[in-house]
Amino acid sequence: MSPPRPDAPYRAIAEEIRARIVAGELRPGDRVPSIRQIAQRWGVAMATATRVTAALREDGLVEARVGAGTVVSARSHRKQPVDAPGRGFSDQAAHRHLLRNAIAIADVEGLDAVSMRRLAAELGIGPMSLYRHVANKEELLTQMADEAFGELDLPESGSRGWRGDLELIARRDWELCRRHLWLARVVSFTRPLLAPNMMAHTEWTLRALDGLGLSMAVRMREALTLHSLVLTAALSVAEEAEAEQSTGVTLAGWRAAQRTQAHKVLVSGRFPLLAAVSEDTTADLDALFEYGLARHLDGFAALVGESAVGRA
């Protein structure tokens, strides 16, 4: 993915809202447009609207407030200094500060924008200072992913039953990947990351399958399969966001441009079943995720039932 252009849609919208805050039109505590309102008002996709809010949040201009949504931060009237690792921080706090800055860059500009040099510039320190905390970019990405997974607040497993637990963790994963579009590109199944928060996440899923008479191998494969279902859908969301950011064309705009050619192909009579499908069916990735999750768990329920019969 190429770096975002200076006139990338999310930047222009963020600057417009920023100007209203700086001018005092929006005061601390005032609500700012929600992600959905941004998408509707400026005619952009939800992914672009999410980047607008992320950019304002990372600049310290807005904050999430329970019961009020996203509001102008009390700190917005002054420029917040960026403290560098080792400058007034404990090593642990400095390390987390570094990771949150790296995540902020990836959230707004994409994973390819994250580099040791860029991160050092954001923190106002020399690049070599970063190597006190991470050995290289690969380790940085691993720790960013682990920090992101640390945002998940998982309750005790078991009270919802195995299906309720698997639905819960899959949807929490989905929300996390929607929040951090780069995350799906970092996770690997063949070379798993040895990251405590991610390992705790897998441990929770395995524990949710206690008492079903399944071998540990089957339980592990289920945990990986469930996670891969989330990541596959999340990659589509990330790819669409990257396409929109690099071209400035929303999915709705792209579909509108393709509609004439698509109509010619579909009315030919060669593809009558495809012609009967609404284009919204493929565009709604949330609905596609929920369908995939439900059908997968239906299949897993059959396996659980077979295992119970075998134990009887």
C-alpha contacts under 8 A as a table, 3 or more apart, distances in Angstrom:
res1	aa1	res2	aa2	distance
1	M	110	G	7.82
1	M	112	D	6.49
1	M	242	E	6.96
1	M	246	S	7.73
2	S	112	D	7.65
2	S	246	S	7.08
3	P	109	E	7.18
3	P	112	D	7.54
3	P	113	A	6.46
3	P	246	S	7.96
4	P	8	A	6.08
4	P	109	E	6.51
4	P	245	Q	6.61
4	P	246	S	6.27
5	R	8	A	5.12
5	R	246	S	7.36
6	P	11	R	7.35
7	D	11	R	6.51
7	D	12	A	6.31
8	A	11	R	5.48
8	A	12	A	6.67
8	A	245	Q	6.26
8	A	246	S	7.51
8	A	248	G	6.50
9	P	12	A	5.40
9	P	13	I	6.47
9	P	48	T	7.25
9	P	245	Q	7.12
9	P	248	G	6.16
10	Y	13	I	5.26
10	Y	14	A	6.04
10	Y	48	T	5.57
10	Y	49	A	6.73
10	Y	51	R	6.14
10	Y	52	V	5.13
10	Y	245	Q	7.97
11	R	14	A	5.07
11	R	15	E	6.09
11	R	52	V	6.84
12	A	15	E	5.18
12	A	16	E	6.35
13	I	16	E	5.11
13	I	17	I	6.44
13	I	42	W	7.81
13	I	52	V	6.65
14	A	17	I	5.25
14	A	18	R	5.93
14	A	52	V	5.19
14	A	53	T	7.47
14	A	55	A	6.94
14	A	56	L	6.55
15	E	18	R	4.84
15	E	19	A	6.00
16	E	19	A	5.22
16	E	20	R	6.60
17	I	20	R	5.18
17	I	21	I	6.47
18	R	21	I	5.12
18	R	22	V	6.17
18	R	56	L	7.32
18	R	61	L	7.54
19	A	22	V	5.11
19	A	23	A	5.97
20	R	23	A	5.16
20	R	24	G	6.30
20	R	25	E	5.13
20	R	26	L	5.83
21	I	24	G	5.19
21	I	25	E	5.86
21	I	26	L	4.75
21	I	27	R	6.50
21	I	61	L	7.77
21	I	72	V	7.49
21	I	76	S	7.64
22	V	25	E	7.62
22	V	26	L	7.91
22	V	76	S	7.90
22	V	77	H	7.07
23	A	26	L	7.63
24	G	27	R	5.63
26	L	30	D	6.00
26	L	31	R	7.96
26	L	32	V	7.70
26	L	72	V	7.04
27	R	30	D	5.50
27	R	72	V	6.36
28	P	71	V	7.19
28	P	72	V	4.64
28	P	73	S	5.31
28	P	74	A	4.91
28	P	75	R	7.87
28	P	76	S	7.15
29	G	71	V	5.31
29	G	72	V	5.14
29	G	73	S	6.40
29	G	74	A	6.93
30	D	71	V	5.26
30	D	72	V	5.53
31	R	68	A	7.21
31	R	69	G	6.99
31	R	70	T	5.84
31	R	71	V	4.16
31	R	72	V	6.40
32	V	62	V	7.97
32	V	70	T	6.01
32	V	71	V	5.42
32	V	72	V	6.67
33	P	36	R	7.90
33	P	37	Q	5.53
33	P	38	I	5.89
33	P	70	T	7.66
34	S	37	Q	5.01
34	S	38	I	6.08
34	S	53	T	7.99
34	S	69	G	7.48
34	S	70	T	6.73
35	I	38	I	5.16
35	I	39	A	6.25
35	I	46	M	6.73
35	I	49	A	5.16
35	I	50	T	5.76
35	I	53	T	6.93
36	R	39	A	5.09
36	R	40	Q	6.26
36	R	46	M	6.74
36	R	49	A	7.26
37	Q	40	Q	5.11
37	Q	41	R	5.86
38	I	41	R	5.19
38	I	42	W	5.84
38	I	43	G	7.67
38	I	44	V	7.50
38	I	49	A	5.62
39	A	42	W	5.70
39	A	43	G	5.38
39	A	44	V	4.75
39	A	45	A	5.64
39	A	46	M	5.66
39	A	48	T	7.57
39	A	49	A	5.46
40	Q	43	G	5.12
40	Q	44	V	6.92
44	V	48	T	6.24
44	V	49	A	6.74
44	V	250	T	6.02
45	A	48	T	5.38
45	A	49	A	6.42
45	A	250	T	5.75
45	A	251	L	7.00
45	A	252	A	7.93
46	M	49	A	4.94
46	M	50	T	6.03
47	A	50	T	5.07
47	A	51	R	6.42
47	A	241	A	5.67
48	T	51	R	5.09
48	T	52	V	6.45
48	T	241	A	6.98
48	T	244	E	7.70
48	T	245	Q	7.41
49	A	52	V	5.08
49	A	53	T	6.58
50	T	53	T	5.32
50	T	54	A	6.18
51	R	54	A	4.92
51	R	55	A	6.02
51	R	107	D	7.11
51	R	108	V	5.33
52	V	55	A	5.27
52	V	56	L	6.41
52	V	108	V	7.96
53	T	56	L	5.22
53	T	57	R	6.05
53	T	62	V	7.92
54	A	57	R	5.04
54	A	58	E	6.06
54	A	104	A	7.61
54	A	107	D	7.09
54	A	108	V	6.35
55	A	58	E	5.29
55	A	59	D	6.29
55	A	108	V	6.15
56	L	59	D	5.17
56	L	60	G	6.51
56	L	61	L	5.37
56	L	62	V	5.86
57	R	60	G	5.15
57	R	61	L	5.69
57	R	62	V	4.87
57	R	63	E	5.92
58	E	61	L	7.53
58	E	104	A	6.50
59	D	62	V	7.90
60	G	63	E	7.42
60	G	73	S	6.79
60	G	75	R	6.66
60	G	76	S	6.08
60	G	80	Q	7.17
61	L	72	V	5.91
61	L	73	S	5.34
61	L	75	R	6.90
61	L	76	S	4.54
62	V	70	T	6.48
62	V	71	V	5.44
62	V	72	V	4.33
62	V	73	S	4.54
62	V	76	S	7.22
63	E	70	T	5.56
63	E	71	V	5.63
63	E	72	V	6.40
63	E	73	S	5.49
64	A	68	A	7.71
64	A	69	G	5.60
64	A	70	T	4.44
64	A	71	V	6.33
65	R	68	A	5.40
65	R	69	G	5.38
65	R	70	T	6.10
65	R	71	V	6.83
66	V	69	G	6.30
68	A	71	V	7.19
72	V	76	S	6.85
73	S	76	S	5.25
74	A	77	H	7.18
75	R	78	R	6.06
75	R	79	K	7.90
75	R	80	Q	7.65
76	S	79	K	7.21
82	V	122	E	7.70
82	V	123	L	5.88
82	V	124	G	7.27
83	D	87	R	6.30
83	D	88	G	7.71
83	D	123	L	6.49
83	D	124	G	7.81
84	A	87	R	5.46
84	A	94	A	7.16
84	A	98	L	7.83
84	A	123	L	5.11
84	A	124	G	6.43
84	A	125	I	6.44
85	P	88	G	7.95
85	P	89	F	6.55
85	P	91	D	7.34
85	P	94	A	4.33
85	P	95	H	6.62
85	P	97	H	7.19
85	P	98	L	6.81
85	P	123	L	7.85
85	P	130	L	7.88
86	G	89	F	5.47
86	G	90	S	6.81
86	G	91	D	6.49
86	G	94	A	6.09
87	R	94	A	7.94
89	F	92	Q	7.80
89	F	93	A	5.71
89	F	94	A	5.31
90	S	93	A	5.18
90	S	94	A	5.95
91	D	94	A	5.07
91	D	95	H	6.02
92	Q	95	H	5.12
92	Q	96	R	6.35
93	A	96	R	5.19
93	A	97	H	6.05
94	A	97	H	4.96
94	A	98	L	6.20
95	H	98	L	5.16
95	H	99	L	6.43
95	H	133	H	6.20
96	R	99	L	5.01
96	R	100	R	6.13
97	H	100	R	5.24
97	H	101	N	6.29
98	L	101	N	5.27
98	L	102	A	6.32
98	L	119	L	7.88
98	L	123	L	7.77
99	L	102	A	5.02
99	L	103	I	6.10
99	L	140	L	7.71
99	L	143	Q	7.26
99	L	144	M	5.76
99	L	147	E	7.28
100	R	103	I	5.01
100	R	104	A	6.09
100	R	144	M	7.72
100	R	147	E	7.99
101	N	104	A	5.02
101	N	105	I	6.41
101	N	119	L	7.26
101	N	122	E	7.66
101	N	123	L	7.94
102	A	105	I	5.25
102	A	106	A	6.37
102	A	114	V	6.52
102	A	119	L	6.31
102	A	144	M	7.21
103	I	106	A	5.06
103	I	107	D	5.95
103	I	144	M	6.31
104	A	107	D	5.09
104	A	108	V	6.29
105	I	108	V	5.44
105	I	109	E	5.75
105	I	110	G	6.96
105	I	111	L	7.74
105	I	113	A	6.87
105	I	114	V	6.38
106	A	109	E	5.38
106	A	110	G	4.34
106	A	111	L	4.69
106	A	112	D	7.57
106	A	113	A	6.55
106	A	114	V	6.17
106	A	180	H	7.78
106	A	182	W	6.62
107	D	110	G	5.91
107	D	111	L	7.70
107	D	179	R	7.73
107	D	180	H	5.62
107	D	181	L	6.70
107	D	182	W	7.03
109	E	112	D	7.86
109	E	113	A	6.03
110	G	113	A	5.71
110	G	114	V	7.50
110	G	181	L	7.73
110	G	182	W	6.32
110	G	242	E	7.72
111	L	114	V	5.55
111	L	182	W	5.65
112	D	115	S	7.61
113	A	118	R	7.67
114	V	118	R	6.46
114	V	119	L	6.83
115	S	118	R	5.14
115	S	119	L	6.06
115	S	137	K	6.86
116	M	119	L	5.18
116	M	120	A	6.08
116	M	127	P	6.22
116	M	130	L	7.30
116	M	136	N	7.88
116	M	137	K	6.72
117	R	120	A	5.15
117	R	121	A	6.24
117	R	127	P	5.48
118	R	121	A	5.10
118	R	122	E	6.30
119	L	122	E	5.06
119	L	123	L	6.30
119	L	127	P	7.87
120	A	123	L	5.11
120	A	124	G	5.95
120	A	125	I	5.24
120	A	126	G	5.82
120	A	127	P	5.06
120	A	129	S	7.91
120	A	130	L	6.94
121	A	124	G	4.96
121	A	125	I	6.28
121	A	126	G	7.39
121	A	127	P	7.75
122	E	125	I	7.99
125	I	129	S	6.77
126	G	129	S	5.59
126	G	130	L	7.58
127	P	130	L	5.65
127	P	131	Y	7.62
128	M	131	Y	5.61
128	M	132	R	7.87
129	S	132	R	5.93
130	L	133	H	5.62
130	L	134	V	6.40
131	Y	134	V	5.00
131	Y	135	A	5.40
131	Y	136	N	7.25
132	R	135	A	7.57
134	V	137	K	7.61
134	V	139	E	6.11
134	V	140	L	5.89
135	A	139	E	6.27
135	A	140	L	7.65
136	N	139	E	5.47
136	N	140	L	6.32
137	K	140	L	4.78
137	K	141	L	6.17
138	E	141	L	5.25
138	E	142	T	6.36
139	E	142	T	5.04
139	E	143	Q	6.20
140	L	143	Q	5.22
140	L	144	M	6.08
141	L	144	M	4.95
141	L	145	A	6.19
141	L	186	V	6.92
142	T	145	A	5.24
142	T	146	D	6.27
142	T	186	V	7.28
142	T	193	L	6.54
142	T	195	A	7.14
143	Q	146	D	4.93
143	Q	147	E	6.00
143	Q	195	A	7.14
144	M	147	E	5.07
144	M	148	A	6.18
145	A	148	A	5.05
145	A	149	F	6.25
145	A	183	L	6.34
145	A	186	V	7.00
145	A	187	V	7.70
146	D	149	F	5.10
146	D	150	G	6.20
146	D	195	A	5.63
146	D	196	P	6.95
146	D	197	N	5.47
146	D	198	M	5.91
147	E	150	G	5.01
147	E	151	E	7.04
147	E	197	N	7.33
148	A	151	E	5.52
148	A	152	L	7.84
148	A	176	L	7.71
148	A	180	H	7.84
149	F	152	L	5.68
149	F	176	L	7.66
149	F	197	N	5.80
149	F	198	M	6.01
149	F	201	H	7.85
150	G	153	D	7.70
150	G	197	N	5.39
150	G	198	M	7.73
152	L	172	R	7.06
152	L	176	L	7.70
154	L	169	I	7.68
156	E	159	S	7.44
157	S	160	R	7.32
157	S	165	D	6.35
157	S	204	W	6.92
157	S	207	R	6.98
157	S	208	A	5.43
158	G	161	G	5.37
158	G	162	W	6.70
158	G	165	D	6.94
158	G	208	A	5.79
160	R	163	R	7.38
160	R	164	G	4.87
160	R	165	D	5.82
161	G	164	G	5.37
161	G	165	D	6.17
161	G	208	A	7.71
162	W	165	D	5.18
162	W	166	L	6.20
162	W	208	A	5.62
162	W	209	L	5.85
163	R	166	L	5.16
163	R	167	E	6.09
163	R	297	L	7.08
164	G	167	E	5.13
164	G	168	L	6.08
165	D	168	L	5.03
165	D	169	I	6.27
165	D	205	T	7.78
165	D	208	A	6.25
166	L	169	I	5.32
166	L	170	A	6.01
166	L	205	T	7.07
166	L	208	A	7.39
166	L	226	L	7.97
167	E	170	A	5.25
167	E	171	R	6.11
167	E	293	L	7.54
168	L	171	R	5.35
168	L	172	R	6.17
169	I	172	R	5.00
169	I	173	D	6.06
169	I	205	T	7.55
170	A	173	D	5.06
170	A	174	W	6.15
170	A	226	L	6.88
170	A	227	H	6.94
170	A	230	V	6.66
170	A	293	L	7.88
171	R	174	W	4.86
171	R	175	E	6.15
172	R	175	E	5.16
172	R	176	L	6.17
173	D	176	L	5.02
173	D	177	C	6.16
173	D	227	H	7.77
173	D	230	V	6.83
174	W	177	C	5.17
174	W	178	R	6.13
174	W	230	V	5.86
174	W	231	L	7.88
174	W	234	A	7.08
175	E	178	R	5.06
175	E	179	R	6.17
176	L	179	R	5.04
176	L	180	H	6.15
177	C	180	H	4.99
177	C	181	L	5.44
177	C	182	W	7.57
177	C	183	L	5.98
177	C	184	A	6.60
177	C	231	L	7.68
177	C	234	A	6.03
178	R	181	L	5.53
178	R	234	A	6.80
178	R	237	V	7.48
180	H	183	L	5.64
181	L	184	A	6.85
181	L	234	A	7.19
181	L	235	L	7.77
181	L	237	V	7.28
181	L	238	A	5.13
182	W	185	R	5.68
182	W	186	V	7.10
182	W	238	A	6.78
183	L	186	V	5.41
183	L	187	V	6.81
184	A	187	V	5.71
184	A	231	L	5.43
184	A	232	T	7.97
184	A	234	A	6.32
184	A	235	L	6.01
185	R	235	L	7.27
187	V	192	P	7.13
187	V	193	L	7.16
188	S	191	R	5.44
188	S	192	P	5.22
188	S	193	L	7.05
189	F	192	P	5.18
189	F	224	L	7.44
193	L	198	M	7.81
194	L	198	M	7.81
194	L	199	M	7.13
195	A	198	M	5.48
195	A	199	M	6.06
196	P	199	M	5.02
196	P	200	A	6.05
197	N	200	A	5.09
197	N	201	H	6.25
198	M	201	H	4.96
198	M	202	T	6.46
199	M	202	T	5.12
199	M	203	E	6.10
200	A	203	E	4.90
200	A	204	W	6.11
201	H	204	W	5.21
201	H	205	T	6.54
202	T	205	T	5.10
202	T	206	L	6.29
202	T	223	A	6.72
203	E	206	L	5.13
203	E	207	R	6.18
204	W	207	R	5.14
204	W	208	A	6.26
205	T	208	A	5.07
205	T	209	L	6.91
205	T	223	A	6.10
206	L	209	L	5.45
206	L	210	D	7.12
206	L	219	R	5.99
206	L	220	M	6.64
206	L	223	A	6.73
207	R	210	D	5.29
209	L	212	L	6.17
209	L	214	L	7.79
209	L	219	R	6.72
210	D	213	G	7.63
211	G	214	L	7.80
212	L	304	V	6.65
212	L	307	S	7.45
212	L	308	A	7.25
213	G	307	S	6.40
213	G	308	A	7.06
213	G	311	R	7.64
214	L	218	V	6.17
214	L	219	R	6.44
214	L	304	V	7.78
214	L	307	S	7.05
215	S	218	V	5.30
215	S	219	R	6.32
216	M	219	R	4.96
216	M	220	M	6.05
217	A	220	M	5.19
217	A	221	R	6.21
218	V	221	R	5.09
218	V	222	E	6.14
219	R	222	E	5.08
219	R	223	A	6.28
220	M	223	A	5.05
220	M	224	L	6.27
221	R	224	L	5.11
221	R	225	T	5.94
222	E	225	T	5.02
222	E	226	L	5.99
223	A	226	L	5.33
223	A	227	H	6.23
224	L	227	H	5.09
224	L	228	S	6.03
225	T	228	S	5.03
225	T	229	L	6.25
226	L	229	L	5.22
226	L	230	V	6.72
226	L	293	L	7.88
227	H	230	V	5.22
227	H	231	L	6.28
228	S	231	L	4.93
228	S	232	T	5.94
229	L	232	T	5.39
229	L	233	A	6.59
229	L	289	F	7.85
229	L	292	G	7.39
229	L	293	L	7.36
230	V	233	A	5.47
230	V	234	A	6.08
230	V	289	F	7.23
231	L	234	A	4.79
231	L	235	L	6.00
232	T	235	L	5.31
232	T	236	S	6.79
233	A	236	S	5.33
233	A	237	V	6.65
233	A	285	L	7.03
233	A	288	L	7.92
233	A	289	F	6.31
234	A	237	V	5.05
234	A	238	A	6.21
235	L	238	A	4.97
235	L	239	E	6.02
236	S	239	E	5.12
236	S	240	E	6.18
237	V	240	E	5.24
237	V	241	A	6.25
237	V	285	L	7.39
238	A	241	A	5.08
238	A	242	E	6.20
239	E	242	E	5.09
239	E	243	A	6.14
240	E	243	A	5.04
240	E	244	E	6.13
240	E	251	L	7.49
241	A	244	E	5.14
241	A	245	Q	6.07
242	E	245	Q	5.06
242	E	246	S	6.05
243	A	246	S	5.32
243	A	247	T	6.03
243	A	248	G	7.86
243	A	249	V	7.75
244	E	247	T	5.32
244	E	248	G	5.11
244	E	249	V	5.17
244	E	250	T	5.44
244	E	251	L	7.25
245	Q	248	G	5.42
245	Q	249	V	7.67
249	V	253	G	5.85
249	V	254	W	6.28
250	T	253	G	4.99
250	T	254	W	6.15
251	L	254	W	5.01
251	L	255	R	6.09
252	A	255	R	5.15
252	A	256	A	6.13
253	G	256	A	5.07
253	G	257	A	6.29
254	W	257	A	5.16
254	W	258	Q	6.31
255	R	258	Q	5.03
255	R	259	R	5.91
256	A	259	R	5.11
256	A	260	T	7.96
257	A	260	T	7.21
258	Q	261	Q	5.62
258	Q	262	A	6.03
259	R	262	A	5.01
259	R	263	H	5.94
260	T	263	H	5.15
260	T	264	K	6.45
261	Q	264	K	5.19
261	Q	265	V	6.49
262	A	265	V	5.21
262	A	266	L	6.11
263	H	266	L	5.16
263	H	267	V	5.94
264	K	267	V	5.58
264	K	268	S	6.42
265	V	268	S	5.53
265	V	270	R	7.84
266	L	269	G	6.43
266	L	270	R	7.04
266	L	271	F	5.97
266	L	272	P	7.13
266	L	274	L	7.28
266	L	275	A	5.29
267	V	270	R	7.74
267	V	271	F	7.96
267	V	272	P	7.91
267	V	275	A	7.18
268	S	271	F	7.43
269	G	272	P	5.56
271	F	274	L	5.46
271	F	275	A	6.17
272	P	275	A	5.03
272	P	276	A	6.48
273	L	276	A	5.26
273	L	277	V	6.94
274	L	277	V	5.37
275	A	278	S	7.93
277	V	281	T	7.09
278	S	281	T	5.60
278	S	282	T	7.94
279	E	282	T	5.88
279	E	283	A	6.52
280	D	283	A	4.90
280	D	284	D	5.99
281	T	284	D	5.91
281	T	288	L	7.93
282	T	285	L	7.02
282	T	288	L	7.43
284	D	287	A	5.48
284	D	288	L	6.36
285	L	288	L	4.81
285	L	289	F	6.01
286	D	289	F	5.12
286	D	290	E	6.27
287	A	290	E	5.10
287	A	291	Y	6.10
288	L	291	Y	5.12
288	L	292	G	6.16
289	F	292	G	5.15
289	F	293	L	6.09
290	E	293	L	5.08
290	E	294	A	6.11
291	Y	294	A	5.24
291	Y	295	R	6.18
292	G	295	R	5.31
292	G	296	H	5.98
293	L	296	H	5.20
293	L	297	L	6.19
294	A	297	L	5.27
294	A	298	D	6.17
295	R	298	D	4.99
295	R	299	G	6.39
296	H	299	G	5.21
296	H	300	F	6.29
297	L	300	F	4.83
297	L	301	A	5.95
298	D	301	A	5.11
298	D	302	A	6.64
299	G	302	A	5.25
299	G	303	L	6.72
300	F	303	L	5.02
300	F	304	V	6.26
301	A	304	V	4.98
301	A	305	G	6.09
302	A	305	G	5.01
302	A	306	E	6.21
303	L	306	E	5.09
303	L	307	S	6.21
304	V	307	S	5.09
304	V	308	A	6.27
305	G	308	A	5.08
305	G	309	V	6.30
306	E	309	V	5.11
306	E	310	G	6.21
307	S	310	G	5.05
307	S	311	R	6.41
308	A	311	R	5.21
308	A	312	A	6.36
309	V	312	A	5.13
